[in-house]
Amino acid sequence: MEDFGQASLRALHLLVTGDRALWNIVGVSFSVSVRAILVAAPLALVLAFLLAYTRFPARLPITTVLQSLQSVPTVVVGLLVYMLLTRRGVLGDLHLLFTQSAMVIGQIVIAFLFMVPMAHGVLAGADRRAWETARTLGAPPWRAMWTVMGELRFGLLAVTIAAFARIVTEVGTSIMVGGNIENFTRNIPTAIALQTSKGEFAQGIALGLVLLLLALVLNVFLGILQGRGEMR
Amino acid sequence: MNKLRLLLVLCMFPLMLVWGAAHADSRVLRLSTTTSTQNSGLLDYLLPTFQKNTGYDVHVIAVGTGKALRMGKDGDADVLLVHAPPAEEKFMAGDNGVNRRYVMYNDFVIVGPKNDPAGIRGMMDAKAAFQKIARSKSTFVSRGDDSGTNKKEKIFWKDIGITPHGSWYRAAGQGMGKVLLMTDEMQGYTLVDRGTWLALKDKLGLRVLVQGDKLLFNPYHIMAVNPAHYPDVNYKGAMAFIGWMTSVQGQRLIGQYRVHGKELFVPTAIPLKVAERTSH
């Protein structure tokens, strides 16, 4: 068995030589997760805002339930989406199981469940005067919401990036509803799982490095944004 | 139920618009198969030729045989390539599949650590070997995932009247490749198909200890999902795949597949000339 050092060297070689299969997998990961976050983030932010800034009877129970749902394992989300999308399921006619769309749906759910409580925390903990001022100045509610979110954009962006990091590294749902199909639904985490099962550690490490690099870039980006936020 | 369905479909509609779902593309063929055909590299070797000849884009979903059959029953696959005859016969008897054909076989071997604590090296009798493993309480790693290999293993335990339990028996619940790696780490025994074994053996410190028993014979069948139950499965593609796998070209390619210079699968669908057939 090759040792860790050898495997890592081969991994770096795969990365810099632009191994096609490898970059294809990276592409699937990004395409799926970006699509998911684009759908999930606006929905989650608006819902979190409603929960934090409006008063309606079921508000507290809903908030509590959503907060608990945050700890649902991703494989359970995968299982539910699978049961929904299987030919025998409610949405079976759409033929979405084992496609990228199925993975996008799964990741939307995960990102949404993650983001609502986090964004709620950011919004609820903020100074309500932004909202009150905007309303007093005659802004309609949606405009005032926009103002509040603008004030809190760094916190909300951090939540969004954390959600993205969560879905791009997620393996349970992807492997269940995507099926790990080569050149189609194989993303970074499911490829690492497969390569490990074949004893091919080099490609697994290479893909792990890509994820690590992504995390680094995101965090540097976030750090710069926060730096600016502090300077204002 | 109908209202819920409508609501859900309506909710999904904008998504479908944006992402353009791969809606019942007749060029896509969903092949549900066992981890052994993928881990051994056989499909990577066969499918490009099939795709070139027929234009079908084969989506391979590698799972255990139990799950593969379940996916066929649910209409989540178009064609199945599996290796658990009793379960397949049940599947066929339930009208879940059509046109089942015998395409090839390989065999199982029992592998274990070099020092062989159970003392089964060189035995021909698989059941007796299982008995010795159980008696000596040597670590045995089971697939534990209702795959074809797992079903085979369970038949052995049942036949020798042993219900394996206790800390020596580890049901991993994973694919063959991963179970082999785990067996190596734990210095235990396991039952493995020869294909996956040959593909991985260079990475392992295990040895083949028992082979050649008729009971270790491992036949693979291919079958289409019954289009009468699911009119929108890709039945045409499934039949094209079955036809190709059992064609002279498909059978010849299967027989010619080598890993580390060793043949893995013996084609059985049509009697090829003896010279073309690989001896075992």
Interface residues (C-beta under 8 A of the other chain):
Chain A: M1 E2 R35 V39 L84 T86 R87 R88 V90 L91 G92 L94 H95 L96 L97 F98 T99 Q100 S101 V104 I105 G179 N180 I181 E182 F184 T196 S197 K198 G199
Chain B: M1 L4 R5 L8 V9 M12 L15 M16 V18 W19 A21 A22 H23 A24 R30 T35 N39 H59 V60 I61 A62 D74 G75 D76 Q174 G175 G177 K178 L180 L181 A199 L200 K203 L204 Y230 D232
